[in-house]
Each structure stands twice: as structure tokens, then as C-alpha cells.
Amino acid sequence: MGSVFSTGLKLLGAASGFLAASFGYAADGFTSLGVLCDSVMGADPTDKAKGHLACVVLARGGSKGIPQKNIKPLAGKPLIHWVLIAAIESGVFDSVWVSTDTDEIEAQARSLGSVVQVHRRSPEVSKDTTSSQDTLKEFLQYHPEVDLVALIQATSPCLHPEDLINVVDMIRKGNFDCVFAVVRRHQFRWQEVKPGNWTKPLNFTPAKRPRRQDWRGELCENGSFYFGTKRNVNKGCMQRGKVIYYEMKAEHSVDIDIDIDWPIAEERILSYGYFSLLELKLLVCNIDDRSADVFSNALSQLKNEGIQIRLLPRKSEIKSAKLLIEEWMKEINFRSWKQIAFIGSEESDVEYMKKVCICTALPSACPAALEASNYKCKHKTDSDAIHEFVEHLIYKIGEARDKYIKTPRDFGSKKVPADWYQEQRDGNIRQRHMDQSS
């Protein structure tokens, strides 16, 4: 009987591989053929296209490597804020949570707005030895409305909303049970051996050592996030069923474990991190004097948002313009080019347009500047285009601000009474007290 069942599994695995290929999923998109087989026999029946997706950031207060790591300032704000901002501004989560055991972390989480909710975890899942799985299990016990969980690590501060949007699209449309983050590494690995023994290569042949450009490298978990179903979490393994990876950019794959990582992460964030438009400090413009008169009306609008306007001198050299912008950054007291918007017109502007968070080029600009724009103005005259860009900035800032004051979505029959969580917590405390007394 066992051999018949084994043969059936092999046939089912082969059929699953054929189906995966038919639907366009590459073979290396799954961890193994066994995953495909598991997806057919044990895939989560949750309707992942409609289920409640909760973002959960685990932030325990008792960090040993870096004390109070989760709220330690990094590039101008608490570490935990970086991933929370990315999650909030992605707009793809039905609820955003921080699971913590301290008042300090709770206060920092709530400071971002009413959209962030806090789950006060029990002492049982706040220990050094507690796994993420156990902490998520407890969270789900208190929040039965949740069907899908996105575990996002606070120690991966270069996360971007775009990545989260892409992953949610994968898990909703692809009906996957788990999607996790990876990064491509080009590192030659050797087997670890005891003293006196010989080692051997694990992933390459020394006589045929590949050039970097000829080798795709290997995919490694970067720990940034793990999306999974409630069923997977409750079974103690998030990466089961239909599992697939999401490849992040190398420059966004930052993981902070020890103090020495901190300055490295800070420099990486200033160059590659995600900055909200709510953090925009400066609009730099390379425009002629006639177009500059247009800013008299826009100045008050931008001033209300805390944004200053500076005009570059005409025909300035690239080096001097860069130094001038950096002087303005010091004067206004911010450090990242991602907190700048830019209106360009000349080829020399392209260097700066690639550094800032949002930029446009005037209709009369050179082709290189027009190509470098990440916002294309629809108006045909320079003055109208300037007005359009300023209005676009104001609108997008308002749109971003609204995301921080949204309340959790109502899921009809799955909506939980306001006092349910407290009743469950009190019940658990009473049960633990009875267990200890008996």
C-alpha cells in the first residue's frame, strides 16, 4: 500500500510541475517539487483574494545585541518607523500592527497615527528564546478576523512600499500560501571542516570559476518580510504549501543585528531608503527668470507644508550646483537627497534628478531631462507645467497624510467587538493563574 501511495505522490508531483509550467511559474520560483506537491495536497483553503491581510511588526523591548534597538534613532527617526511608513504608504494592508511588550515602543508606534494599532504581547512570548512563530500564534488568537499575516522585520529599514505592493499582488492573484523576501548574492561558499581536514567548494568549481557577469548567483533570504496564511502560522511553519520568493534589490537588503551595522545602515538609508513625501523639505528648480515669477503663487502653498523653494543659478557648473544644494540641505537641516523635489531643464540636471524622490522637466527642457523625469507634466507651457507640478506635490502629500489617519477596515461578520480583546486577555490571565494555583 505504501509503495502505491508513494507512486501516486510522484505522479501528482509531476502533474503539479506540468501545471506550474502551464501557468507560467518558473521551476526555480518554488523551493522544491515537494512544495508543489504539498500545495496540491495541503494548500490553505483561505480565499486569499479577499481575506483580511494584517501587517505585523514584532518589536520586543529586551533586545540584547543593541539595547532598545527598535526605537533607537536611525537616520533621523526610530528604527521601527522605517518599515511602518513603508507599510502604511503601500496602502495594501487591512490593518497595521506592532506587537510589543513595552510602553516606550507602543508610544513610538502610535505616534505615526491612528492607522497603527498595538498588540501588547504576553510575557510568555516576550522572552529571548521566543520564536516569531509563537508570537504570531498569540497575535492570531487575539485577532481572529485576520486571514493573512505579513511579518515585517523592523531590522530591515530599507523596505519600500513598491515591494509590498508587488508581494500583495502576488499572494492575492497567485493564491500563494507564503511569499518571502530574498536577495541575490554572488559569493563562493566552502564547506566548514574541523582542523586537519580538507575543505571543498559548495557552489562552484575552482578550475572553472565563473565571472560575476556569467553567474546569476544564489538567492538568499534577507529577512525583510514573510507573508503567510493563518493556517501556516498556526501549524508552526510559515513557509509551507504554495511557497514562492520575491527578489529584492541588493541596495534595499539591509539587516541590522549588531551595533557595527548601524552606521552602514544609516548611510544606505540616506541613499536608497524610502522617504515619504511628508518628509519633503526642499524644491530645487533650474528655470529661467520668467518662469521664476510663477512661484509667487506656489510659495505660500509649499510653505504651509514646510517646503522651501530654491532656484539654481543659470549655467552653473555641475560641481558648484551640487555643492550649493548640499549647502541648502545643511542650512535647512536634513541629510537625504530623497527629501528633495526637482524641476530640471538642462542635461546637467539629470544627475540630481536621479537622486531626488520626485522630479519633472519643463516642456522646453532638453530631451535628457525630459527622459529623467519621474513625473511627466501634461501642460505644454513652462509656467503651466510648474503650476501642475506644485499642485501634484500638494495633492500627493495630502494623499500620503490621509493614510495615517485611516481606521481599520470593517469586515462585516468578522468584525470583532471592541471589548473582545480585553475579555480574551483577562480570560487568558485567569486561566494561567488557575494553572499556576493547581
Protein Blocks (a to p, Z undefined) as FASTA:
>chain_A
ZZmmmmmmmmmmmmmmmmmmmnopafklpfbfklmmmmmmmpcfbdfklmccdddddddf
kbfklghklmgceehiafklmmmmmmmmnopafbdcdddfbfklmmmmmmnojklccddd
dfklmcfklcfklmmmmmmmmmmmbmbdcdddfklmkbcfklmmmmmmmmmmnopabdcd
dddddddddddddehiacddfkbcfklcccfklpgbjaddehlaccddfklmmnopabgc
jdddddddfklmccdfbfklmmmmmmmmmmmmccdfklpcbdcddddfklmmmmmmmmmm
mmmnopacddddehiafklmmmmmmmmmmmnopabfklcccddfbfklmmmmmmmmbdcd
dfkbcfklmmmpcbdcfbfbfklmmmmmmmmmmmmmmmmmmmmmcccddehjmpccfklm
mmmmmmmmmmmmmmmmZZ
